[in-house]
Amino acid sequence: MKQLFSLHKISVSVFVIFLFSSASAGDPLYFSAGAGEMGMSNTCIMKSGFWSAFHNQATLPYYKALSAGVNYENRFNISELGTRTAGLVVPAGNACLAAIYSHFGYGDFTRQSAGLACGLKFSEKISGGVQVDYLAEKASGEYNDRQSLTFETGICYLPSDKIRLGVHLFNPVPGSWRKRVLPSSIRAGAGIYLSKVLFAGAEVEMETRRKPVARIGFEYETLKNFWFRGGFSSENTSFSFGIGYLVKFVQIDLGFATHEKLGVTSSASIIFQIK
């Protein structure tokens, strides 16, 4: 039994190092979060929500509830690839503050991220946001630990009551300024409320040394405070779906995303609306 555990540990370590040793290996060094967002294939660059600090800080001012939440993502049904995330959102008039933290991995390989964000309404139609991020990566053996400090920023534009546009930049810092390369990315998208209960959106993301990724997603409120979500991402030909339910001051979301070769990733969120 001990030998089988050791083999499992070695195989997971090799898989993790292969998957995450470089930004071009298929995963960014920053985290995304939110089971509701996963259900829409993370088509949320223009849509406000509790987890906006992970996607576009400019949409934070449209989230009006003092809230705290946690999220767990189980990638490919492998516990060592789990990501645990926590956040706090504090509205303040036309501004909104947020604090976030994520932890990925296990004993031999971990990634941690922490950030402080602020979103501000400049007018009824335009808002902006910025976030300072601290990123840390630790691996056993001969691999060096990594620590990085960067920022991200975004803007959101509402040309009408139904249409939303969003743009977000992560790490807009030249690589020549850093000792270690940290990927940069830009996301841009548009969304529309086709009715009071149906939202649909599309976005494109371009990241350093990776092919552009296109996403589409929708959210439909089938019953009061009960949502059904779906989406598609061109990255790994991934389909997604999810559900969400708000009961009194607690919102529960579940999201699932497929991978053409590695299986299904699941995510669960619980958000407490304190005020």
Secondary structure, DSSP 4 states (H G I P E B T S, - for coil): -HHHHHHHHHHHHHHHHHHHSSGGGS--SS----HHHHHTTT--TTS--GGGGGT-GGGGGG--S-EEEEEEEEGGG-GGGEEEEEEEEEEETTEEEEEEEEEEEETTEEEEEEEEEEEEESSSSEEEEEEEEEEEEEESTTPPPEEEEEEEEEEEE-SSSSEEEEEEEE--S-GGG-SS----EEEEEEEEEEETTEEEEEEEEEETTS--EEEEEEEEEEETTEEEEEEEETGGGEEEEEEEEEETTEEEEEEEEEETTTEEEEEEEEEEE--
